[in-house]
Amino acid sequence: MRHLLSCAELDRAEAVRILDTAEAMAETSGRTIRKLPTLRGRTVVTLFFEDSTRTRISFEAAAKRLSADVINFSAKGSSVSKGESLKDTAQTLQAMGADGVVVRHPSSGAPHRLAHAGWIDVPVLNAGDGTHQHPTQALLDAFTLRRRLHGGPAPVGTALDGARVVIVGDVLHSRVARSNVDLLTTLGAEVTLVAPPTLLPVGVGGWPATVAHDLDDALVTARPDAVMMLRVQRERMSAAGGGFFPSPLEYHRRYGLDGARLGTLPERAVVMHPGPMNRGLEISAEAADSPRSTVVEQVANGVSVRMAVLYLLLAGHEAREGTEL
Ligand code: CP
């Protein structure tokens, strides 16, 4: 694995290796050793052309816990506003000594272009591109679910065979949904997507998932281990010139996870959300703050998962030969 661009490119063994490495990272940084020397002398650049709280900060925290230097670039306030291209921006940052680039971009495919156009010669990690992929989000979701299903750290080699996951909401604009469908099915889970027809992409029938429109029916039929609520991406609807349909009130009534629906879930089912949440729209405060919610856990696990991918991509021969952390 040279880059991390899409969950569709990960096979089962690679995905499980990342989760196992993240477990080792969580164990190590949760004990007395808070910082590992693994990436000392290397520089990680975070290149964000779109806003972020969780992903950017947790990549920075992960790189620093591995002793890397970190340069944070945000398009806002940079020479991008003067028209500088992605190629020139990336080459400028590589010239300053980047050993790895973490990129978030509003255009689907931008990280792939950065990795394969020959502009730069370092590993590229996709931190979210358009409506396409957000691989580290899906990996931290899988890590969180794996732990919850095992009641704690999962044994090495554990996948998600037979786990049932219902993903609800704005699938049309969601790179999180695409990444999760790819990764969860690679790991052996069964996925049901629930959304109004207007918020499903063309071609969703070809995805390896069951598609439904009635949330209450789907929750009864699927008997999920996890319900993953998606953020309604109103900013992408406005950018596309579209309105919000159905209305927010109607959306919450038909597709929101509220206290009543929470009560119908199987006893061990967890509630997931990648954040940021629209409280009162796709998820009620009661569901978001309930003991079943893994929202805060997902954020914490994001640091371990991002440590794992930085280690596997940037640590060179040590990571390839499986040197003990
Ligand atoms: N889940 C996620 O990607 O959050 P941020 O946009 O805050 O990074």
Residues whose N, C-alpha, C, O or C-beta is under 5 A from the ligand:
A	BS01	CP	D51 S52 T53 R54 T55 R56 P274 G275 P276
